[in-house]
Amino acid sequence: MKFSEELNNYLKILDCSAQDLSKKAGLSPTLISRYLNDKRTPRIGSEYFFKIVDGIYEISIDNKVKLNKVQISDVLNKSLSFSDINFNDFVTNFNTLLLELKI
């Protein structure tokens, strides 16, 4: 599943809003919205990634939903893997970039 799908699943499981996650994660509501709507994704291991994991975990504690922080991290990490990348499109786009930049 995509990162946005996993994130939306956690919001459903926790019965919380994007605003709740924004507050707990210490990230802007706009950024959370972009993550939820598949407009952006955090980099694996980035500060934003860990803030999302921490926010989900804190909400799970508040809502008395048993979630493991390591499992949350693993699920979101897997959703950001390269398996969803279409390498043919990537190569085409990369070659176009190189030609445009005259590299």
N, C-alpha and C positions, 0 to 999 in steps of 0.2 A: 504494500500500500504506500501511497505517497505520504509525505510529511503532513500535509494539510489534512488528509483523511484521518491519520492517526491522532493528530491534535484535536480534531473535531470529535473523534471517538472518546477521547479523554474528557472533553467537556460534557458529553452525554453521560458517561459513566459517573462523573462527579456531580452531575446536575448543577453545573455552574455556568456562568456567562463569560464571554470574552473579557468583559470589564473586570470580573473577578480575577481572571488569570493575569490580566495586565497589572493589577494592583499587587498581587502576590509575587509576580515575577519582576516587578520593578521596570517594566517595559511599557512603551507608549501604546495606547489603544489602537492607534493607526498601524503600528508594526504588528501587533497581534492579529489585527484584521487581515493584513497582507499575508501573514503565515496561514491563517485559516482559509483564505480564499485562493491559495496556491499562486500568489503573486510574488512571494519571496520565500526563501528558506534560509535558516541559519547554517553556518558552516559547522561541520562536526567538530566538537571539542572547543567551539568558540564560547566566549562569555555569554552571548545571547542564548546559545544552545543550553548551557548549564542553568541560566536563569529560568528558562522555560521548564526544564526538568525540576528545578527547585520549587517553582511556582505550583506545578501540578502536584508535587509531593506534599507541599504545605496545605493545599486545598484538600487533598485526600485525608490528611490528619484532621483538619477542621471538620470535614463532613463524615468522619468516621468510616471511610472507605479504605479497605486494606490494600494498599499498593506499595510495592517495593521500589525504592529510588533507583536501584541498579537496573531493575527490569524496565522502568520507565525510560531510562537512558538507553538501554539496549534496543527497545522497540523504536524509539525515535531515531537512534543511530542507524538502524537497518533501513528505515524509511528514507534516509538520505544517501543510501548507497548508490553506486554507479549503475546498478542494474536497470534503472529506469531511463538511462540515457540512450538515445538512438545514435549510435556511433556514425552511421552514414550521414545523418544531418549534421553532427558535430564536425566531421571532416569537411563537408561541403562549406559550412559556415566558417570554419577555421581557414580554409583555403581562400575564401572570399575576403576575409579580413587581411590575410597576408598580401593578397593582390592589391587591395585598396590602400594599404599602408606602404606598399612597394618595398616589402621586406625581402 
